[in-house]
Amino acid sequence: MARARSDRLALAGVTLLAVVLFGMYLAAHSELSYVDEVQHFDYLERIAHGHLVARGQTLGRPAMEELACRGIDVPPAEYERFYGAAERVPACDDPGPDPSRFPEGGVNQVAVHPPVYYAVTGVLARIVQAITPIGSLLTAARVANLVWLLLAIAFLWSLLAEFSASSPVRAILIALVVTAPQLVQMMGSVSPDAAALAVGGALLLFGMRWERGAAPGWALPAAAGVAVAIKETNAIGVALVLLYLVIRGRRIGPRRVTLQALAVVIAIGVAAGTWLVIENAVATVPTRTIPFVARFQTDSIDADSIVSQVGAVVSPVRSWLPPDLLRSPATALHGTLLDVLFIGAAAAAAIGAARGSRLAALGGSEAAAMLVAGPAFVVSNYVLLHIFVVIPQRYGLSLVPGLVALITFGTEKRWLRAVLALICTLGVVALVQGAVTGS
């Protein structure tokens, strides 16, 4: 009874901390994220009215007005480097904004993504508007991301229990994650990447519960199908779980693992294939004419280009271009410490955990997934779109729950728990400072 009460208090405490920090970030950050938030919001706004975004379609007026009036959270010099053109977004009071003056020529380049995140978050945003005084659909959608955050916390809490982590350790590890700059940035903007932490947690949790017979055989395939229906890059989280199960195959049973893996592959094939058919059916222009695709078009790709992306998502919590309030020295230090912590945990578990154990299998799987993810995305981009782009770290966000679980290796040592608590404290202080001062 006392332990159950302690667990509930720890979970409530870390959830409250996450909600407060999330709210502070949203209140302090009004600009649109440079990570395609104007396109993502345009998708959400259209689907809220029952319309898909067709390939080649330009931004709608609501999205253009939000960007014109709020601005974008990237300096002009970096804007030009990122988008390949100087910033020339029209003024907020422009009576008829020209789409060509917006990023990527005003073409909505995220039409390639499936509609699940946008539809779910759009419904939640309408509910937020109905029960609060929030008038802006964009702000309401950002607030609605709180649901994805709460789901992520719930899945992480249960996942860490699979490794027998105590409630204080689970609370500290979750607090580490919810203060990670990259995750704060994604959770605070309209983007399917906001769901990646919850997706990765669900995949690994269902995989491990199925392994010990505590989850039905359909749970992991269903989660895998939903994962790629939220965003295709979540496939790396699916690959992580499959690799883990293969490594554990001798203990689980080769035939059982093979059948489960086959079900997972079929599920993601159906989800991805169905969306590909729909996306091509509603497209208005060929893919190669999209400004983003045209800018990075290439006729061939060499081995050096593929190998250059080996470290792209090592580790996934690094933020390439954070907004001003996540650029303080304290935030940078916190991000660096998380990098070292996650990479070290994967290496330590893969090498030092008992051979054949869950931690050893997960450590090896995480190390392999982080190293292979970048080249895999490069190859898939070339095969599907004939482009080469540098892979952003956020593509590996669905790997983060596994990295968090690996930190449990060694948490029986008091000094390590103290170090984790200090890093957690630094993250909280840095985020609060950024939200209060704006830098």
Secondary structure, 3 states (H helix, E strand, C coil): CHHHHHHHHHHHHHHHHHHHHHHHHHHHCCCECCCCHHHHHHHHHHHCCCCCCCCCCECCHHHHHHHHHHCECCCHHHHHHHHCCCCCCCCCCCCCCCHHHCHHHHECHHHHCCCHHHHHHHHHHHHHHHHCCCCCHHHHHHHHHHHHHHHHHHHHHHHHHCCCCCHHHHHHHHHHHHCCHHHHHHHCCCCHHHHHHHHHHHHHHHHHHHHCCCCCCCHHHHHHHHHHHHCHHHHHHHHHHHHHHHHCHHHHCHHHHHHHHHHHHHHHHHHHHHHHHHHHHHCCCCHHHCHHHHHCECCCCCHHHHHCCCCCCCCCCCCCCCCHHHCCHHHHHHHHHHHHHHHHHHHHHHHHCCCCCHHHHHHHHHHHHHHHHHHHHHHHHHHHHCECCCCCHHHHHHHHHHHHHHCCCCCCCHHHHHHHHHHHHHHHHHHHHHHHHCC
